[in-house]
Amino acid sequence: MWLKSRIAQARDALARRPQKPAGGAPEGPVRIEPLAVGDVASAVELARRVLRVDPGDRGEQFASDITDDSRQMFVAKTNGQVIGYGRVAKLAAGEAAPGTPAGYYLNGVLVEPAWRGRGIATALTRARLHWVFTQADEAFYVAGADNIASLRLHAALGFQEMQRFESDRSAAGVDVLSRLTRAAASLTPDDC
């Protein structure tokens, strides 16, 4: 019985992987949209598989992104399957890290490895920024100083570094707080 269950789980996981044509790269149109109830399980599975973590209460966290007006989650989907997501939440002063200002913080971008390098993380970030700027005049972002890909992505969108501070969350032991104002952002309606 246990073996049959494990085989069924493996078969389900293979069915959820992006389809690869003969050339080896997955393909299909990618849509960015707000998280819907029907996407929660797929987003949790993506996090579990790619991050190799116990899903814990991620389903509840993600579902709260749908119902809580102070947060939002966007998903990247192809053929009905979630292949990436990005989250944003309004945080109190000091909640992102000691000394950080209150405001909307971008967090939690994750893209299926087979789909990386195609601008999906940028599209998810632009969608989140568009949403933030309907709520506030600035957006914040904290990342480890060693997370070069993320720092470059956000710098390319106009984020400016505000400060660095010690942190036990990143391997470098240093996090970077950055900010983007609505006035400095170059977003268009096509960005979401």
GUDO-105139 format. One record per residue (C-alpha): residue number from 1; z, y, x. Coordinates in pm, 1 decimal. Example, Ala and Ser with C-alpha at 12.3 -4.5 7.8 and 13.67 -1.06 7.14 Angstrom:
<recs>
n->1 | zz->780.0 | yy->-450.0 | xx->1230.0
n->2 | zz->714.0 | yy->-106.0 | xx->1367.0
</recs>
This chain:
<recs>
n->1 | zz->0.0 | yy->0.0 | xx->0.0
n->2 | zz->94.8 | yy->243.1 | xx->276.4
n->3 | zz->-226.9 | yy->168.2 | xx->467.9
n->4 | zz->-442.2 | yy->225.3 | xx->158.5
n->5 | zz->-272.9 | yy->561.7 | xx->108.5
n->6 | zz->-337.7 | yy->666.1 | xx->471.0
n->7 | zz->-703.2 | yy->558.7 | xx->445.0
n->8 | zz->-744.1 | yy->760.7 | xx->124.6
n->9 | zz->-585.4 | yy->1064.9 | xx->292.9
n->10 | zz->-820.0 | yy->1033.4 | xx->591.9
n->11 | zz->-1122.4 | yy->997.5 | xx->363.1
n->12 | zz->-1015.2 | yy->1310.4 | xx->170.7
n->13 | zz->-970.8 | yy->1505.4 | xx->494.8
n->14 | zz->-1319.1 | yy->1408.2 | xx->612.3
n->15 | zz->-1466.4 | yy->1514.6 | xx->280.3
n->16 | zz->-1308.7 | yy->1860.8 | xx->320.9
n->17 | zz->-1455.5 | yy->1923.2 | xx->667.0
n->18 | zz->-1757.2 | yy->2153.6 | xx->688.9
n->19 | zz->-2084.5 | yy->1970.4 | xx->660.8
n->20 | zz->-2279.5 | yy->1974.1 | xx->987.9
n->21 | zz->-2657.0 | yy->1953.9 | xx->989.9
n->22 | zz->-2845.4 | yy->1770.9 | xx->1265.6
n->23 | zz->-2803.4 | yy->2076.0 | xx->1495.8
n->24 | zz->-2426.0 | yy->2031.4 | xx->1484.3
n->25 | zz->-2314.6 | yy->2365.0 | xx->1335.5
n->26 | zz->-2187.6 | yy->2395.2 | xx->977.3
n->27 | zz->-2395.5 | yy->2614.1 | xx->751.6
n->28 | zz->-2400.7 | yy->2774.7 | xx->412.1
n->29 | zz->-2331.3 | yy->3116.0 | xx->266.0
n->30 | zz->-1977.7 | yy->3244.3 | xx->313.7
n->31 | zz->-1805.9 | yy->3454.8 | xx->47.8
n->32 | zz->-1492.2 | yy->3663.4 | xx->95.0
n->33 | zz->-1280.4 | yy->3694.5 | xx->-217.4
n->34 | zz->-917.4 | yy->3732.8 | xx->-325.3
n->35 | zz->-718.5 | yy->3411.2 | xx->-332.9
n->36 | zz->-729.0 | yy->3237.3 | xx->-670.9
n->37 | zz->-487.6 | yy->2974.0 | xx->-799.7
n->38 | zz->-752.0 | yy->2706.2 | xx->-746.6
n->39 | zz->-775.6 | yy->2799.1 | xx->-376.0
n->40 | zz->-406.4 | yy->2760.2 | xx->-288.6
n->41 | zz->-410.3 | yy->2387.0 | xx->-211.2
n->42 | zz->-725.6 | yy->2419.8 | xx->-0.6
n->43 | zz->-575.4 | yy->2710.8 | xx->195.9
n->44 | zz->-254.2 | yy->2514.5 | xx->255.9
n->45 | zz->-457.6 | yy->2215.7 | xx->376.3
n->46 | zz->-654.0 | yy->2440.2 | xx->614.0
n->47 | zz->-328.5 | yy->2573.3 | xx->762.9
n->48 | zz->-183.1 | yy->2223.1 | xx->793.9
n->49 | zz->-492.3 | yy->2081.5 | xx->959.7
n->50 | zz->-581.3 | yy->2367.8 | xx->1195.2
n->51 | zz->-231.3 | yy->2482.3 | xx->1287.8
n->52 | zz->-96.3 | yy->2125.0 | xx->1286.1
n->53 | zz->217.5 | yy->2230.5 | xx->1102.2
n->54 | zz->414.8 | yy->2097.4 | xx->810.6
n->55 | zz->294.6 | yy->2290.7 | xx->506.3
n->56 | zz->654.5 | yy->2358.3 | xx->403.2
n->57 | zz->658.9 | yy->2631.3 | xx->140.4
n->58 | zz->315.8 | yy->2774.9 | xx->226.7
n->59 | zz->187.2 | yy->2689.1 | xx->-120.1
n->60 | zz->460.3 | yy->2902.1 | xx->-277.2
n->61 | zz->401.1 | yy->3180.8 | xx->-24.9
n->62 | zz->27.0 | yy->3180.8 | xx->-87.2
n->63 | zz->73.9 | yy->3167.2 | xx->-465.0
n->64 | zz->301.7 | yy->3472.7 | xx->-443.7
n->65 | zz->10.9 | yy->3659.2 | xx->-281.1
n->66 | zz->-163.7 | yy->3628.6 | xx->-618.5
n->67 | zz->123.1 | yy->3756.1 | xx->-833.5
n->68 | zz->304.1 | yy->4006.7 | xx->-607.8
n->69 | zz->150.2 | yy->4356.3 | xx->-613.8
n->70 | zz->280.7 | yy->4430.7 | xx->-262.4
n->71 | zz->73.7 | yy->4155.6 | xx->-97.2
n->72 | zz->-271.9 | yy->4006.4 | xx->-105.9
n->73 | zz->-457.0 | yy->3714.8 | xx->47.3
n->74 | zz->-832.4 | yy->3687.0 | xx->90.1
n->75 | zz->-1020.2 | yy->3364.0 | xx->148.5
n->76 | zz->-1353.6 | yy->3285.4 | xx->307.0
n->77 | zz->-1531.0 | yy->3013.6 | xx->109.9
n->78 | zz->-1847.4 | yy->2813.8 | xx->143.0
n->79 | zz->-1960.7 | yy->2555.1 | xx->-107.0
n->80 | zz->-1631.8 | yy->2608.8 | xx->-294.3
n->81 | zz->-1421.5 | yy->2514.9 | xx->9.2
n->82 | zz->-1175.9 | yy->2753.0 | xx->181.1
n->83 | zz->-1274.9 | yy->2783.7 | xx->548.2
n->84 | zz->-1059.4 | yy->3084.1 | xx->634.7
n->85 | zz->-799.0 | yy->3323.1 | xx->505.2
n->86 | zz->-622.9 | yy->3647.0 | xx->587.4
n->87 | zz->-308.6 | yy->3796.3 | xx->441.0
n->88 | zz->-155.8 | yy->4142.2 | xx->406.4
n->89 | zz->192.7 | yy->4239.7 | xx->290.1
n->90 | zz->396.2 | yy->4553.5 | xx->242.0
n->91 | zz->697.4 | yy->4534.5 | xx->473.4
n->92 | zz->1013.9 | yy->4741.6 | xx->501.8
n->93 | zz->1096.4 | yy->4933.8 | xx->818.4
n->94 | zz->1201.0 | yy->4689.6 | xx->1090.0
n->95 | zz->1077.1 | yy->4385.9 | xx->895.7
n->96 | zz->772.0 | yy->4317.3 | xx->1115.4
n->97 | zz->990.1 | yy->4365.5 | xx->1424.5
n->98 | zz->1283.4 | yy->4588.9 | xx->1519.1
n->99 | zz->1173.2 | yy->4951.4 | xx->1521.0
n->100 | zz->847.9 | yy->4901.5 | xx->1330.9
n->101 | zz->764.0 | yy->5140.0 | xx->1045.5
n->102 | zz->746.5 | yy->5047.5 | xx->678.2
n->103 | zz->396.5 | yy->4988.0 | xx->549.6
n->104 | zz->118.9 | yy->4738.5 | xx->489.8
n->105 | zz->80.7 | yy->4480.8 | xx->767.8
n->106 | zz->-218.5 | yy->4257.0 | xx->824.1
n->107 | zz->-114.3 | yy->3904.9 | xx->918.2
n->108 | zz->-213.6 | yy->3543.3 | xx->913.3
n->109 | zz->-588.7 | yy->3528.6 | xx->982.0
n->110 | zz->-706.7 | yy->3170.9 | xx->1019.1
n->111 | zz->-1064.6 | yy->3040.6 | xx->1036.0
n->112 | zz->-1176.6 | yy->2677.5 | xx->1048.3
n->113 | zz->-1269.2 | yy->2614.4 | xx->1415.7
n->114 | zz->-1623.2 | yy->2497.6 | xx->1331.1
n->115 | zz->-1684.6 | yy->2833.1 | xx->1158.3
n->116 | zz->-1544.9 | yy->3064.4 | xx->1428.0
n->117 | zz->-1762.1 | yy->3315.8 | xx->1608.5
n->118 | zz->-1956.4 | yy->3410.9 | xx->1293.4
n->119 | zz->-1770.0 | yy->3728.4 | xx->1195.0
n->120 | zz->-1553.8 | yy->3561.2 | xx->930.9
n->121 | zz->-1224.7 | yy->3693.4 | xx->1072.6
n->122 | zz->-1377.7 | yy->4042.6 | xx->1084.1
n->123 | zz->-1497.8 | yy->4012.6 | xx->723.4
n->124 | zz->-1151.8 | yy->3896.0 | xx->612.7
n->125 | zz->-994.5 | yy->4187.4 | xx->799.2
n->126 | zz->-1232.7 | yy->4439.7 | xx->643.6
n->127 | zz->-1154.4 | yy->4303.2 | xx->296.5
n->128 | zz->-781.9 | yy->4334.2 | xx->360.7
n->129 | zz->-823.0 | yy->4688.0 | xx->492.9
n->130 | zz->-1025.3 | yy->4786.1 | xx->189.0
n->131 | zz->-741.3 | yy->4656.5 | xx->-29.9
n->132 | zz->-471.4 | yy->4832.2 | xx->178.8
n->133 | zz->-653.3 | yy->5164.8 | xx->156.8
n->134 | zz->-641.1 | yy->5144.9 | xx->-223.2
n->135 | zz->-261.9 | yy->5129.4 | xx->-183.7
n->136 | zz->-181.3 | yy->5349.0 | xx->119.7
n->137 | zz->-325.8 | yy->5573.8 | xx->390.0
n->138 | zz->-252.5 | yy->5347.8 | xx->686.8
n->139 | zz->-241.8 | yy->4982.6 | xx->788.0
n->140 | zz->-39.6 | yy->4816.7 | xx->1063.6
n->141 | zz->-82.0 | yy->4504.8 | xx->1267.3
n->142 | zz->140.3 | yy->4319.4 | xx->1515.8
n->143 | zz->8.5 | yy->4058.7 | xx->1758.9
n->144 | zz->114.0 | yy->3895.7 | xx->2078.9
n->145 | zz->-13.2 | yy->4078.2 | xx->2387.7
n->146 | zz->-173.7 | yy->3747.3 | xx->2488.4
n->147 | zz->-377.2 | yy->3721.7 | xx->2164.5
n->148 | zz->-683.4 | yy->3887.5 | xx->2319.3
n->149 | zz->-933.1 | yy->3782.2 | xx->2049.2
n->150 | zz->-720.3 | yy->3935.4 | xx->1773.4
n->151 | zz->-647.2 | yy->4251.9 | xx->1971.3
n->152 | zz->-1019.8 | yy->4300.6 | xx->2038.1
n->153 | zz->-1113.8 | yy->4238.8 | xx->1674.7
n->154 | zz->-867.2 | yy->4500.8 | xx->1551.3
n->155 | zz->-955.0 | yy->4752.0 | xx->1826.4
n->156 | zz->-1323.1 | yy->4721.5 | xx->1728.2
n->157 | zz->-1222.6 | yy->4820.8 | xx->1373.9
n->158 | zz->-1043.0 | yy->5131.1 | xx->1503.8
n->159 | zz->-680.5 | yy->5018.3 | xx->1532.9
n->160 | zz->-486.8 | yy->5218.5 | xx->1790.9
n->161 | zz->-196.4 | yy->5072.2 | xx->1985.8
n->162 | zz->132.3 | yy->5243.3 | xx->1899.6
n->163 | zz->383.0 | yy->5051.9 | xx->2109.4
n->164 | zz->466.3 | yy->4729.7 | xx->2288.5
n->165 | zz->797.0 | yy->4553.0 | xx->2256.6
n->166 | zz->968.5 | yy->4236.6 | xx->2371.2
n->167 | zz->923.9 | yy->3939.4 | xx->2141.2
n->168 | zz->998.0 | yy->3570.3 | xx->2140.2
n->169 | zz->707.6 | yy->3506.6 | xx->1898.1
n->170 | zz->431.8 | yy->3519.2 | xx->2160.1
n->171 | zz->385.8 | yy->3326.7 | xx->2481.7
n->172 | zz->353.9 | yy->3658.4 | xx->2669.3
n->173 | zz->697.7 | yy->3766.0 | xx->2544.3
n->174 | zz->544.0 | yy->4097.8 | xx->2436.9
n->175 | zz->401.5 | yy->4204.4 | xx->2101.4
n->176 | zz->169.1 | yy->4495.9 | xx->2030.3
n->177 | zz->205.0 | yy->4720.8 | xx->1724.6
n->178 | zz->-120.0 | yy->4891.3 | xx->1620.9
n->179 | zz->-214.6 | yy->5128.1 | xx->1339.1
n->180 | zz->-530.9 | yy->5228.8 | xx->1155.5
n->181 | zz->-548.4 | yy->5527.8 | xx->923.2
n->182 | zz->-780.5 | yy->5551.1 | xx->627.5
n->183 | zz->-939.7 | yy->5860.4 | xx->785.3
n->184 | zz->-1019.5 | yy->5668.7 | xx->1106.1
n->185 | zz->-1146.9 | yy->5358.2 | xx->927.8
n->186 | zz->-1518.0 | yy->5312.2 | xx->882.0
n->187 | zz->-1527.4 | yy->5085.8 | xx->578.1
n->188 | zz->-1794.1 | yy->5072.1 | xx->313.4
n->189 | zz->-1789.9 | yy->4902.8 | xx->-28.3
n->190 | zz->-1997.3 | yy->4624.0 | xx->130.4
n->191 | zz->-1702.2 | yy->4538.4 | xx->355.5
n->192 | zz->-1531.9 | yy->4334.9 | xx->85.3
</recs>
